[in-house]
Amino acid sequence: MSNKRDLKRIISSICGDLFTEGIAASLYGENRNKENAEAILTSILIMHNNYIRRVSHVEPGMAAHAYFKDLKDKFSKEVNEIIDQLNNLA
């Protein structure tokens, strides 16, 4: 398992890439729906803050390995949902 610092860097990098794609889709996409684009960008920022905080504070009573596996699975699921939303936006 990578350390917390590496995990935070990976989360920040992925969220940064998603945010960049969201900006590009809102500016250059065929369907320029401002409200949907802003909602997606806001959800990316909220997701970033949520997962960075969760990396720092392991849930009490849960084994660290299981906690971080669950965190990675949930993060991956949310990233895939946002990617689908971005594809619909473009």
Distance bins in CASP14 RR format, pairs under 12 A and 6 or more apart:
PFRMAT RR
TARGET T0000
AUTHOR 0000-0000-0000
RMODE 2
METHOD distances of the structure
MODEL  1
1 7 0 0 0 0 1 0 0 0 0 0 0
1 55 0 0 0 0 0 1 0 0 0 0 0
1 63 0 0 0 0 0 1 0 0 0 0 0
1 64 1 0 0 1 0 0 0 0 0 0 0
1 65 1 0 0 1 0 0 0 0 0 0 0
1 66 0 0 0 0 0 1 0 0 0 0 0
1 67 0 0 0 0 0 1 0 0 0 0 0
1 68 1 0 0 1 0 0 0 0 0 0 0
1 69 0 0 0 0 1 0 0 0 0 0 0
1 71 0 0 0 0 0 1 0 0 0 0 0
1 72 0 0 0 0 1 0 0 0 0 0 0
2 8 0 0 0 0 1 0 0 0 0 0 0
2 9 0 0 0 0 1 0 0 0 0 0 0
2 10 1 0 0 1 0 0 0 0 0 0 0
2 11 0 0 0 0 0 1 0 0 0 0 0
2 55 0 0 0 0 0 1 0 0 0 0 0
2 68 0 0 0 0 1 0 0 0 0 0 0
2 72 0 0 0 0 0 1 0 0 0 0 0
3 9 0 0 0 0 1 0 0 0 0 0 0
3 10 0 0 0 0 0 1 0 0 0 0 0
3 55 0 0 0 0 1 0 0 0 0 0 0
3 56 0 0 0 0 0 1 0 0 0 0 0
3 64 0 0 0 0 0 1 0 0 0 0 0
3 68 0 0 0 0 0 1 0 0 0 0 0
4 10 0 0 0 0 0 1 0 0 0 0 0
4 11 0 0 0 0 0 1 0 0 0 0 0
4 51 0 0 0 0 0 1 0 0 0 0 0
4 52 0 0 0 0 1 0 0 0 0 0 0
4 53 0 0 0 0 0 1 0 0 0 0 0
4 54 0 0 0 0 0 1 0 0 0 0 0
4 55 1 0 1 0 0 0 0 0 0 0 0
4 56 1 0 0 1 0 0 0 0 0 0 0
4 57 0 0 0 0 0 1 0 0 0 0 0
4 58 0 0 0 0 1 0 0 0 0 0 0
4 64 0 0 0 0 0 1 0 0 0 0 0
4 67 0 0 0 0 0 1 0 0 0 0 0
4 68 0 0 0 0 1 0 0 0 0 0 0
4 71 0 0 0 0 0 1 0 0 0 0 0
5 11 0 0 0 0 0 1 0 0 0 0 0
5 12 0 0 0 0 0 1 0 0 0 0 0
5 52 0 0 0 0 0 1 0 0 0 0 0
5 55 0 0 0 0 1 0 0 0 0 0 0
5 56 0 0 0 0 0 1 0 0 0 0 0
6 12 0 0 0 0 0 1 0 0 0 0 0
6 13 0 0 0 0 0 1 0 0 0 0 0
6 55 0 0 0 0 1 0 0 0 0 0 0
6 68 0 0 0 0 0 1 0 0 0 0 0
7 13 0 0 0 0 0 1 0 0 0 0 0
7 14 0 0 0 0 0 1 0 0 0 0 0
7 51 0 0 0 0 1 0 0 0 0 0 0
7 52 0 0 0 0 1 0 0 0 0 0 0
7 54 0 0 0 0 1 0 0 0 0 0 0
7 55 1 0 1 0 0 0 0 0 0 0 0
7 56 0 0 0 0 1 0 0 0 0 0 0
7 58 0 0 0 0 0 1 0 0 0 0 0
7 64 0 0 0 0 0 1 0 0 0 0 0
7 67 0 0 0 0 0 1 0 0 0 0 0
7 68 1 0 0 1 0 0 0 0 0 0 0
7 69 0 0 0 0 0 1 0 0 0 0 0
7 71 0 0 0 0 1 0 0 0 0 0 0
7 72 0 0 0 0 1 0 0 0 0 0 0
7 75 0 0 0 0 1 0 0 0 0 0 0
8 14 0 0 0 0 0 1 0 0 0 0 0
8 15 0 0 0 0 0 1 0 0 0 0 0
8 48 0 0 0 0 0 1 0 0 0 0 0
8 49 0 0 0 0 0 1 0 0 0 0 0
8 51 0 0 0 0 1 0 0 0 0 0 0
8 52 1 0 1 0 0 0 0 0 0 0 0
8 53 0 0 0 0 0 1 0 0 0 0 0
8 54 0 0 0 0 0 1 0 0 0 0 0
8 55 1 0 1 0 0 0 0 0 0 0 0
8 56 0 0 0 0 1 0 0 0 0 0 0
8 68 0 0 0 0 0 1 0 0 0 0 0
8 71 0 0 0 0 0 1 0 0 0 0 0
8 75 0 0 0 0 0 1 0 0 0 0 0
9 15 0 0 0 0 0 1 0 0 0 0 0
9 16 0 0 0 0 0 1 0 0 0 0 0
9 52 0 0 0 0 0 1 0 0 0 0 0
9 55 0 0 0 0 0 1 0 0 0 0 0
10 16 0 0 0 0 0 1 0 0 0 0 0
10 17 0 0 0 0 0 1 0 0 0 0 0
10 48 0 0 0 0 0 1 0 0 0 0 0
10 51 0 0 0 0 1 0 0 0 0 0 0
10 52 0 0 0 0 0 1 0 0 0 0 0
10 55 0 0 0 0 1 0 0 0 0 0 0
10 68 0 0 0 0 0 1 0 0 0 0 0
10 71 0 0 0 0 0 1 0 0 0 0 0
10 72 0 0 0 0 1 0 0 0 0 0 0
10 75 0 0 0 0 1 0 0 0 0 0 0
10 76 0 0 0 0 0 1 0 0 0 0 0
10 79 0 0 0 0 0 1 0 0 0 0 0
11 17 0 0 0 0 0 1 0 0 0 0 0
11 18 0 0 0 0 0 1 0 0 0 0 0
11 44 0 0 0 0 0 1 0 0 0 0 0
11 47 0 0 0 0 1 0 0 0 0 0 0
11 48 1 0 0 1 0 0 0 0 0 0 0
11 49 0 0 0 0 0 1 0 0 0 0 0
11 50 0 0 0 0 1 0 0 0 0 0 0
11 51 1 0 1 0 0 0 0 0 0 0 0
11 52 1 0 0 1 0 0 0 0 0 0 0
11 53 0 0 0 0 0 1 0 0 0 0 0
11 54 0 0 0 0 1 0 0 0 0 0 0
11 55 1 0 0 1 0 0 0 0 0 0 0
11 56 0 0 0 0 0 1 0 0 0 0 0
11 68 0 0 0 0 0 1 0 0 0 0 0
11 71 0 0 0 0 1 0 0 0 0 0 0
11 72 0 0 0 0 1 0 0 0 0 0 0
11 74 0 0 0 0 0 1 0 0 0 0 0
11 75 1 0 0 1 0 0 0 0 0 0 0
11 76 0 0 0 0 0 1 0 0 0 0 0
11 78 0 0 0 0 0 1 0 0 0 0 0
11 79 0 0 0 0 1 0 0 0 0 0 0
12 18 0 0 0 0 0 1 0 0 0 0 0
12 19 0 0 0 0 0 1 0 0 0 0 0
12 44 0 0 0 0 0 1 0 0 0 0 0
12 45 0 0 0 0 0 1 0 0 0 0 0
12 47 0 0 0 0 0 1 0 0 0 0 0
12 48 1 0 0 1 0 0 0 0 0 0 0
12 49 0 0 0 0 0 1 0 0 0 0 0
12 51 0 0 0 0 1 0 0 0 0 0 0
12 52 1 0 0 1 0 0 0 0 0 0 0
12 55 0 0 0 0 0 1 0 0 0 0 0
12 75 0 0 0 0 0 1 0 0 0 0 0
13 19 0 0 0 0 0 1 0 0 0 0 0
13 20 0 0 0 0 0 1 0 0 0 0 0
13 48 0 0 0 0 0 1 0 0 0 0 0
13 52 0 0 0 0 0 1 0 0 0 0 0
13 79 0 0 0 0 0 1 0 0 0 0 0
14 20 0 0 0 0 0 1 0 0 0 0 0
14 21 0 0 0 0 0 1 0 0 0 0 0
14 44 0 0 0 0 1 0 0 0 0 0 0
14 47 0 0 0 0 1 0 0 0 0 0 0
14 48 0 0 0 0 1 0 0 0 0 0 0
14 51 0 0 0 0 1 0 0 0 0 0 0
14 52 0 0 0 0 0 1 0 0 0 0 0
14 72 0 0 0 0 0 1 0 0 0 0 0
14 75 1 0 0 1 0 0 0 0 0 0 0
14 76 0 0 0 0 1 0 0 0 0 0 0
14 78 0 0 0 0 0 1 0 0 0 0 0
14 79 1 0 0 1 0 0 0 0 0 0 0
14 80 0 0 0 0 0 1 0 0 0 0 0
14 82 0 0 0 0 1 0 0 0 0 0 0
14 83 0 0 0 0 0 1 0 0 0 0 0
15 21 0 0 0 0 0 1 0 0 0 0 0
15 22 0 0 0 0 0 1 0 0 0 0 0
15 41 0 0 0 0 0 1 0 0 0 0 0
15 43 0 0 0 0 0 1 0 0 0 0 0
15 44 1 0 1 0 0 0 0 0 0 0 0
15 45 1 0 0 1 0 0 0 0 0 0 0
15 46 0 0 0 0 0 1 0 0 0 0 0
15 47 1 0 0 1 0 0 0 0 0 0 0
15 48 1 1 0 0 0 0 0 0 0 0 0
15 49 0 0 0 0 1 0 0 0 0 0 0
15 50 0 0 0 0 0 1 0 0 0 0 0
15 51 0 0 0 0 1 0 0 0 0 0 0
15 52 0 0 0 0 1 0 0 0 0 0 0
15 75 0 0 0 0 1 0 0 0 0 0 0
15 78 0 0 0 0 1 0 0 0 0 0 0
15 79 0 0 0 0 1 0 0 0 0 0 0
15 82 0 0 0 0 1 0 0 0 0 0 0
16 22 0 0 0 0 1 0 0 0 0 0 0
16 23 0 0 0 0 1 0 0 0 0 0 0
16 24 0 0 0 0 0 1 0 0 0 0 0
16 41 0 0 0 0 0 1 0 0 0 0 0
16 44 1 0 0 1 0 0 0 0 0 0 0
16 45 0 0 0 0 1 0 0 0 0 0 0
16 47 0 0 0 0 0 1 0 0 0 0 0
16 48 1 0 0 1 0 0 0 0 0 0 0
16 79 0 0 0 0 0 1 0 0 0 0 0
16 82 0 0 0 0 0 1 0 0 0 0 0
17 23 0 0 0 0 0 1 0 0 0 0 0
17 24 0 0 0 0 0 1 0 0 0 0 0
17 44 0 0 0 0 1 0 0 0 0 0 0
17 48 0 0 0 0 0 1 0 0 0 0 0
17 79 0 0 0 0 1 0 0 0 0 0 0
17 82 0 0 0 0 0 1 0 0 0 0 0
17 83 0 0 0 0 0 1 0 0 0 0 0
17 86 0 0 0 0 0 1 0 0 0 0 0
18 24 0 0 0 0 0 1 0 0 0 0 0
18 25 0 0 0 0 0 1 0 0 0 0 0
18 40 0 0 0 0 1 0 0 0 0 0 0
18 41 0 0 0 0 1 0 0 0 0 0 0
18 43 0 0 0 0 1 0 0 0 0 0 0
18 44 1 0 1 0 0 0 0 0 0 0 0
18 45 0 0 0 0 1 0 0 0 0 0 0
18 47 0 0 0 0 1 0 0 0 0 0 0
18 48 0 0 0 0 1 0 0 0 0 0 0
18 75 0 0 0 0 0 1 0 0 0 0 0
18 78 0 0 0 0 1 0 0 0 0 0 0
18 79 1 0 0 1 0 0 0 0 0 0 0
18 80 0 0 0 0 0 1 0 0 0 0 0
18 81 0 0 0 0 0 1 0 0 0 0 0
18 82 1 0 1 0 0 0 0 0 0 0 0
18 83 1 0 0 1 0 0 0 0 0 0 0
18 84 0 0 0 0 0 1 0 0 0 0 0
18 85 0 0 0 0 1 0 0 0 0 0 0
18 86 1 0 0 1 0 0 0 0 0 0 0
18 87 0 0 0 0 0 1 0 0 0 0 0
18 89 0 0 0 0 0 1 0 0 0 0 0
19 25 0 0 0 0 0 1 0 0 0 0 0
19 26 0 0 0 0 0 1 0 0 0 0 0
19 37 0 0 0 0 0 1 0 0 0 0 0
19 38 0 0 0 0 0 1 0 0 0 0 0
19 40 0 0 0 0 1 0 0 0 0 0 0
19 41 1 0 0 1 0 0 0 0 0 0 0
19 42 0 0 0 0 0 1 0 0 0 0 0
19 43 0 0 0 0 0 1 0 0 0 0 0
19 44 1 0 1 0 0 0 0 0 0 0 0
19 45 1 0 0 1 0 0 0 0 0 0 0
19 46 0 0 0 0 0 1 0 0 0 0 0
19 47 0 0 0 0 0 1 0 0 0 0 0
19 48 0 0 0 0 1 0 0 0 0 0 0
19 79 0 0 0 0 0 1 0 0 0 0 0
19 82 0 0 0 0 1 0 0 0 0 0 0
19 86 0 0 0 0 0 1 0 0 0 0 0
20 26 0 0 0 0 0 1 0 0 0 0 0
20 27 0 0 0 0 0 1 0 0 0 0 0
20 41 0 0 0 0 0 1 0 0 0 0 0
20 44 0 0 0 0 1 0 0 0 0 0 0
20 86 0 0 0 0 0 1 0 0 0 0 0
21 27 0 0 0 0 0 1 0 0 0 0 0
21 28 0 0 0 0 0 1 0 0 0 0 0
21 29 0 0 0 0 0 1 0 0 0 0 0
21 37 0 0 0 0 0 1 0 0 0 0 0
21 40 0 0 0 0 1 0 0 0 0 0 0
21 41 0 0 0 0 0 1 0 0 0 0 0
21 44 0 0 0 0 1 0 0 0 0 0 0
21 79 0 0 0 0 0 1 0 0 0 0 0
21 82 0 0 0 0 1 0 0 0 0 0 0
21 83 0 0 0 0 1 0 0 0 0 0 0
21 85 0 0 0 0 0 1 0 0 0 0 0
21 86 1 0 1 0 0 0 0 0 0 0 0
21 87 0 0 0 0 1 0 0 0 0 0 0
21 89 0 0 0 0 1 0 0 0 0 0 0
21 90 0 0 0 0 1 0 0 0 0 0 0
22 28 0 0 0 0 0 1 0 0 0 0 0
22 29 0 0 0 0 1 0 0 0 0 0 0
22 32 0 0 0 0 0 1 0 0 0 0 0
22 36 0 0 0 0 0 1 0 0 0 0 0
22 37 1 0 0 1 0 0 0 0 0 0 0
22 38 0 0 0 0 0 1 0 0 0 0 0
22 39 0 0 0 0 0 1 0 0 0 0 0
22 40 1 0 0 1 0 0 0 0 0 0 0
22 41 1 0 0 1 0 0 0 0 0 0 0
22 42 0 0 0 0 0 1 0 0 0 0 0
22 43 0 0 0 0 0 1 0 0 0 0 0
22 44 1 0 0 1 0 0 0 0 0 0 0
22 45 0 0 0 0 0 1 0 0 0 0 0
22 82 0 0 0 0 1 0 0 0 0 0 0
22 83 0 0 0 0 0 1 0 0 0 0 0
22 85 0 0 0 0 1 0 0 0 0 0 0
22 86 1 0 1 0 0 0 0 0 0 0 0
22 87 0 0 0 0 0 1 0 0 0 0 0
22 88 0 0 0 0 0 1 0 0 0 0 0
22 89 1 0 0 1 0 0 0 0 0 0 0
22 90 0 0 0 0 1 0 0 0 0 0 0
23 29 0 0 0 0 0 1 0 0 0 0 0
23 37 0 0 0 0 1 0 0 0 0 0 0
23 38 0 0 0 0 0 1 0 0 0 0 0
23 40 0 0 0 0 0 1 0 0 0 0 0
23 41 1 0 0 1 0 0 0 0 0 0 0
23 44 0 0 0 0 0 1 0 0 0 0 0
23 86 0 0 0 0 0 1 0 0 0 0 0
23 89 0 0 0 0 0 1 0 0 0 0 0
23 90 0 0 0 0 0 1 0 0 0 0 0
24 32 0 0 0 0 0 1 0 0 0 0 0
24 37 0 0 0 0 0 1 0 0 0 0 0
24 40 0 0 0 0 0 1 0 0 0 0 0
24 41 0 0 0 0 0 1 0 0 0 0 0
24 86 0 0 0 0 1 0 0 0 0 0 0
24 89 0 0 0 0 0 1 0 0 0 0 0
24 90 0 0 0 0 1 0 0 0 0 0 0
25 31 0 0 0 0 1 0 0 0 0 0 0
25 32 0 0 0 0 1 0 0 0 0 0 0
25 33 0 0 0 0 0 1 0 0 0 0 0
25 34 0 0 0 0 0 1 0 0 0 0 0
25 36 0 0 0 0 1 0 0 0 0 0 0
25 37 1 0 0 1 0 0 0 0 0 0 0
25 38 0 0 0 0 0 1 0 0 0 0 0
25 40 0 0 0 0 1 0 0 0 0 0 0
25 41 0 0 0 0 1 0 0 0 0 0 0
25 44 0 0 0 0 0 1 0 0 0 0 0
25 82 0 0 0 0 0 1 0 0 0 0 0
25 83 0 0 0 0 0 1 0 0 0 0 0
25 85 0 0 0 0 1 0 0 0 0 0 0
25 86 1 0 1 0 0 0 0 0 0 0 0
25 87 0 0 0 0 1 0 0 0 0 0 0
25 88 0 0 0 0 1 0 0 0 0 0 0
25 89 1 0 1 0 0 0 0 0 0 0 0
25 90 1 0 1 0 0 0 0 0 0 0 0
26 32 1 0 0 1 0 0 0 0 0 0 0
26 33 0 0 0 0 1 0 0 0 0 0 0
26 34 1 0 0 1 0 0 0 0 0 0 0
26 35 0 0 0 0 0 1 0 0 0 0 0
26 36 0 0 0 0 1 0 0 0 0 0 0
26 37 1 1 0 0 0 0 0 0 0 0 0
26 38 1 0 0 1 0 0 0 0 0 0 0
26 39 0 0 0 0 0 1 0 0 0 0 0
26 40 0 0 0 0 1 0 0 0 0 0 0
26 41 1 0 0 1 0 0 0 0 0 0 0
26 44 0 0 0 0 0 1 0 0 0 0 0
26 85 0 0 0 0 0 1 0 0 0 0 0
26 86 0 0 0 0 1 0 0 0 0 0 0
26 89 1 0 0 1 0 0 0 0 0 0 0
26 90 0 0 0 0 1 0 0 0 0 0 0
27 34 0 0 0 0 0 1 0 0 0 0 0
27 37 0 0 0 0 1 0 0 0 0 0 0
27 41 0 0 0 0 0 1 0 0 0 0 0
27 89 0 0 0 0 0 1 0 0 0 0 0
27 90 0 0 0 0 0 1 0 0 0 0 0
28 37 0 0 0 0 0 1 0 0 0 0 0
28 89 0 0 0 0 0 1 0 0 0 0 0
28 90 0 0 0 0 1 0 0 0 0 0 0
29 36 0 0 0 0 0 1 0 0 0 0 0
29 37 0 0 0 0 1 0 0 0 0 0 0
29 86 0 0 0 0 0 1 0 0 0 0 0
29 87 0 0 0 0 0 1 0 0 0 0 0
29 88 0 0 0 0 0 1 0 0 0 0 0
29 89 1 0 0 1 0 0 0 0 0 0 0
29 90 1 0 1 0 0 0 0 0 0 0 0
30 87 0 0 0 0 0 1 0 0 0 0 0
30 88 0 0 0 0 0 1 0 0 0 0 0
30 89 0 0 0 0 1 0 0 0 0 0 0
30 90 1 0 0 1 0 0 0 0 0 0 0
31 37 0 0 0 0 1 0 0 0 0 0 0
31 86 0 0 0 0 0 1 0 0 0 0 0
31 87 0 0 0 0 0 1 0 0 0 0 0
31 88 0 0 0 0 1 0 0 0 0 0 0
31 89 1 0 0 1 0 0 0 0 0 0 0
31 90 1 0 0 1 0 0 0 0 0 0 0
32 38 0 0 0 0 0 1 0 0 0 0 0
32 89 0 0 0 0 1 0 0 0 0 0 0
32 90 0 0 0 0 0 1 0 0 0 0 0
33 39 0 0 0 0 1 0 0 0 0 0 0
33 40 0 0 0 0 1 0 0 0 0 0 0
33 85 0 0 0 0 0 1 0 0 0 0 0
33 88 0 0 0 0 1 0 0 0 0 0 0
33 89 1 0 0 1 0 0 0 0 0 0 0
33 90 0 0 0 0 0 1 0 0 0 0 0
34 40 0 0 0 0 0 1 0 0 0 0 0
34 41 0 0 0 0 0 1 0 0 0 0 0
34 89 0 0 0 0 0 1 0 0 0 0 0
35 41 0 0 0 0 0 1 0 0 0 0 0
35 42 0 0 0 0 0 1 0 0 0 0 0
35 89 0 0 0 0 0 1 0 0 0 0 0
36 42 0 0 0 0 0 1 0 0 0 0 0
36 43 0 0 0 0 0 1 0 0 0 0 0
36 85 1 0 0 1 0 0 0 0 0 0 0
36 86 0 0 0 0 1 0 0 0 0 0 0
36 88 0 0 0 0 1 0 0 0 0 0 0
36 89 1 0 1 0 0 0 0 0 0 0 0
36 90 0 0 0 0 0 1 0 0 0 0 0
37 43 0 0 0 0 0 1 0 0 0 0 0
37 44 0 0 0 0 0 1 0 0 0 0 0
37 85 0 0 0 0 1 0 0 0 0 0 0
37 86 0 0 0 0 1 0 0 0 0 0 0
37 88 0 0 0 0 0 1 0 0 0 0 0
37 89 1 0 0 1 0 0 0 0 0 0 0
37 90 0 0 0 0 0 1 0 0 0 0 0
38 44 0 0 0 0 0 1 0 0 0 0 0
38 45 0 0 0 0 0 1 0 0 0 0 0
38 89 0 0 0 0 0 1 0 0 0 0 0
39 45 0 0 0 0 0 1 0 0 0 0 0
39 46 0 0 0 0 0 1 0 0 0 0 0
39 82 0 0 0 0 0 1 0 0 0 0 0
39 85 0 0 0 0 1 0 0 0 0 0 0
39 86 0 0 0 0 0 1 0 0 0 0 0
39 88 0 0 0 0 0 1 0 0 0 0 0
39 89 0 0 0 0 1 0 0 0 0 0 0
40 46 0 0 0 0 0 1 0 0 0 0 0
40 47 0 0 0 0 0 1 0 0 0 0 0
40 78 0 0 0 0 0 1 0 0 0 0 0
40 81 0 0 0 0 0 1 0 0 0 0 0
40 82 1 0 0 1 0 0 0 0 0 0 0
40 83 0 0 0 0 0 1 0 0 0 0 0
40 84 0 0 0 0 0 1 0 0 0 0 0
40 85 1 0 1 0 0 0 0 0 0 0 0
40 86 1 0 0 1 0 0 0 0 0 0 0
40 87 0 0 0 0 0 1 0 0 0 0 0
40 88 0 0 0 0 1 0 0 0 0 0 0
40 89 1 0 0 1 0 0 0 0 0 0 0
40 90 0 0 0 0 0 1 0 0 0 0 0
41 47 0 0 0 0 0 1 0 0 0 0 0
41 48 0 0 0 0 0 1 0 0 0 0 0
41 82 0 0 0 0 1 0 0 0 0 0 0
41 85 0 0 0 0 0 1 0 0 0 0 0
41 86 0 0 0 0 1 0 0 0 0 0 0
41 89 0 0 0 0 0 1 0 0 0 0 0
42 48 0 0 0 0 0 1 0 0 0 0 0
42 49 0 0 0 0 0 1 0 0 0 0 0
42 82 0 0 0 0 0 1 0 0 0 0 0
42 85 0 0 0 0 0 1 0 0 0 0 0
43 49 0 0 0 0 0 1 0 0 0 0 0
43 50 0 0 0 0 0 1 0 0 0 0 0
43 78 0 0 0 0 1 0 0 0 0 0 0
43 79 0 0 0 0 0 1 0 0 0 0 0
43 81 0 0 0 0 1 0 0 0 0 0 0
43 82 1 0 0 1 0 0 0 0 0 0 0
43 83 0 0 0 0 0 1 0 0 0 0 0
43 85 1 0 0 1 0 0 0 0 0 0 0
43 86 0 0 0 0 0 1 0 0 0 0 0
43 89 0 0 0 0 0 1 0 0 0 0 0
44 50 0 0 0 0 0 1 0 0 0 0 0
44 51 0 0 0 0 0 1 0 0 0 0 0
44 78 0 0 0 0 1 0 0 0 0 0 0
44 79 0 0 0 0 1 0 0 0 0 0 0
44 81 0 0 0 0 0 1 0 0 0 0 0
44 82 1 0 0 1 0 0 0 0 0 0 0
44 83 0 0 0 0 0 1 0 0 0 0 0
44 85 0 0 0 0 1 0 0 0 0 0 0
44 86 0 0 0 0 1 0 0 0 0 0 0
45 51 0 0 0 0 0 1 0 0 0 0 0
45 52 0 0 0 0 0 1 0 0 0 0 0
45 82 0 0 0 0 0 1 0 0 0 0 0
46 52 0 0 0 0 0 1 0 0 0 0 0
46 53 0 0 0 0 0 1 0 0 0 0 0
46 78 0 0 0 0 0 1 0 0 0 0 0
46 82 0 0 0 0 0 1 0 0 0 0 0
47 53 0 0 0 0 0 1 0 0 0 0 0
47 54 0 0 0 0 0 1 0 0 0 0 0
47 74 0 0 0 0 1 0 0 0 0 0 0
47 75 1 0 0 1 0 0 0 0 0 0 0
47 76 0 0 0 0 0 1 0 0 0 0 0
47 77 0 0 0 0 0 1 0 0 0 0 0
47 78 1 0 1 0 0 0 0 0 0 0 0
47 79 0 0 0 0 1 0 0 0 0 0 0
47 80 0 0 0 0 0 1 0 0 0 0 0
47 81 0 0 0 0 1 0 0 0 0 0 0
47 82 1 0 0 1 0 0 0 0 0 0 0
47 85 0 0 0 0 0 1 0 0 0 0 0
48 54 0 0 0 0 0 1 0 0 0 0 0
48 55 0 0 0 0 0 1 0 0 0 0 0
48 75 0 0 0 0 0 1 0 0 0 0 0
48 78 0 0 0 0 0 1 0 0 0 0 0
48 79 0 0 0 0 0 1 0 0 0 0 0
48 82 0 0 0 0 0 1 0 0 0 0 0
49 55 0 0 0 0 0 1 0 0 0 0 0
49 56 0 0 0 0 0 1 0 0 0 0 0
50 56 0 0 0 0 0 1 0 0 0 0 0
50 57 0 0 0 0 0 1 0 0 0 0 0
50 71 0 0 0 0 0 1 0 0 0 0 0
50 74 0 0 0 0 1 0 0 0 0 0 0
50 75 0 0 0 0 1 0 0 0 0 0 0
50 78 0 0 0 0 1 0 0 0 0 0 0
51 57 0 0 0 0 0 1 0 0 0 0 0
51 68 0 0 0 0 0 1 0 0 0 0 0
51 70 0 0 0 0 0 1 0 0 0 0 0
51 71 1 0 0 1 0 0 0 0 0 0 0
51 72 0 0 0 0 1 0 0 0 0 0 0
51 73 0 0 0 0 0 1 0 0 0 0 0
51 74 0 0 0 0 1 0 0 0 0 0 0
51 75 1 0 1 0 0 0 0 0 0 0 0
51 76 0 0 0 0 0 1 0 0 0 0 0
51 77 0 0 0 0 0 1 0 0 0 0 0
51 78 0 0 0 0 1 0 0 0 0 0 0
51 79 0 0 0 0 1 0 0 0 0 0 0
52 71 0 0 0 0 0 1 0 0 0 0 0
52 75 0 0 0 0 0 1 0 0 0 0 0
53 59 0 0 0 0 0 1 0 0 0 0 0
53 71 0 0 0 0 0 1 0 0 0 0 0
54 62 0 0 0 0 0 1 0 0 0 0 0
54 67 0 0 0 0 1 0 0 0 0 0 0
54 68 0 0 0 0 1 0 0 0 0 0 0
54 70 0 0 0 0 1 0 0 0 0 0 0
54 71 1 0 1 0 0 0 0 0 0 0 0
54 72 0 0 0 0 0 1 0 0 0 0 0
54 74 0 0 0 0 1 0 0 0 0 0 0
54 75 0 0 0 0 1 0 0 0 0 0 0
54 78 0 0 0 0 0 1 0 0 0 0 0
55 64 0 0 0 0 0 1 0 0 0 0 0
55 67 0 0 0 0 1 0 0 0 0 0 0
55 68 0 0 0 0 1 0 0 0 0 0 0
55 71 1 0 0 1 0 0 0 0 0 0 0
55 72 0 0 0 0 0 1 0 0 0 0 0
55 75 0 0 0 0 1 0 0 0 0 0 0
56 67 0 0 0 0 0 1 0 0 0 0 0
56 68 0 0 0 0 0 1 0 0 0 0 0
56 71 0 0 0 0 0 1 0 0 0 0 0
57 64 0 0 0 0 0 1 0 0 0 0 0
57 67 0 0 0 0 1 0 0 0 0 0 0
57 71 0 0 0 0 0 1 0 0 0 0 0
58 64 1 0 1 0 0 0 0 0 0 0 0
58 65 0 0 0 0 0 1 0 0 0 0 0
58 66 0 0 0 0 0 1 0 0 0 0 0
58 67 1 0 1 0 0 0 0 0 0 0 0
58 68 1 0 0 1 0 0 0 0 0 0 0
58 70 0 0 0 0 0 1 0 0 0 0 0
58 71 0 0 0 0 1 0 0 0 0 0 0
59 66 0 0 0 0 1 0 0 0 0 0 0
59 67 1 0 1 0 0 0 0 0 0 0 0
59 68 0 0 0 0 0 1 0 0 0 0 0
59 70 0 0 0 0 1 0 0 0 0 0 0
59 71 0 0 0 0 1 0 0 0 0 0 0
60 67 0 0 0 0 1 0 0 0 0 0 0
61 67 0 0 0 0 1 0 0 0 0 0 0
62 68 0 0 0 0 1 0 0 0 0 0 0
62 69 0 0 0 0 0 1 0 0 0 0 0
62 70 0 0 0 0 1 0 0 0 0 0 0
62 71 0 0 0 0 0 1 0 0 0 0 0
63 69 0 0 0 0 1 0 0 0 0 0 0
63 70 0 0 0 0 0 1 0 0 0 0 0
64 70 0 0 0 0 0 1 0 0 0 0 0
64 71 0 0 0 0 0 1 0 0 0 0 0
65 71 0 0 0 0 0 1 0 0 0 0 0
65 72 0 0 0 0 0 1 0 0 0 0 0
66 72 0 0 0 0 0 1 0 0 0 0 0
66 73 0 0 0 0 0 1 0 0 0 0 0
67 73 0 0 0 0 0 1 0 0 0 0 0
67 74 0 0 0 0 0 1 0 0 0 0 0
68 74 0 0 0 0 0 1 0 0 0 0 0
68 75 0 0 0 0 0 1 0 0 0 0 0
69 75 0 0 0 0 0 1 0 0 0 0 0
69 76 0 0 0 0 0 1 0 0 0 0 0
70 76 0 0 0 0 0 1 0 0 0 0 0
70 77 0 0 0 0 0 1 0 0 0 0 0
71 77 0 0 0 0 0 1 0 0 0 0 0
71 78 0 0 0 0 0 1 0 0 0 0 0
72 78 0 0 0 0 0 1 0 0 0 0 0
72 79 0 0 0 0 0 1 0 0 0 0 0
73 79 0 0 0 0 0 1 0 0 0 0 0
73 80 0 0 0 0 0 1 0 0 0 0 0
74 80 0 0 0 0 0 1 0 0 0 0 0
74 81 0 0 0 0 0 1 0 0 0 0 0
75 81 0 0 0 0 0 1 0 0 0 0 0
75 82 0 0 0 0 0 1 0 0 0 0 0
76 82 0 0 0 0 0 1 0 0 0 0 0
76 83 0 0 0 0 0 1 0 0 0 0 0
77 83 0 0 0 0 0 1 0 0 0 0 0
77 84 0 0 0 0 0 1 0 0 0 0 0
78 84 0 0 0 0 0 1 0 0 0 0 0
78 85 0 0 0 0 0 1 0 0 0 0 0
79 85 0 0 0 0 0 1 0 0 0 0 0
79 86 0 0 0 0 0 1 0 0 0 0 0
80 86 0 0 0 0 0 1 0 0 0 0 0
80 87 0 0 0 0 0 1 0 0 0 0 0
81 87 0 0 0 0 0 1 0 0 0 0 0
81 88 0 0 0 0 0 1 0 0 0 0 0
82 88 0 0 0 0 0 1 0 0 0 0 0
82 89 0 0 0 0 0 1 0 0 0 0 0
83 89 0 0 0 0 0 1 0 0 0 0 0
83 90 0 0 0 0 0 1 0 0 0 0 0
84 90 0 0 0 0 0 1 0 0 0 0 0
END
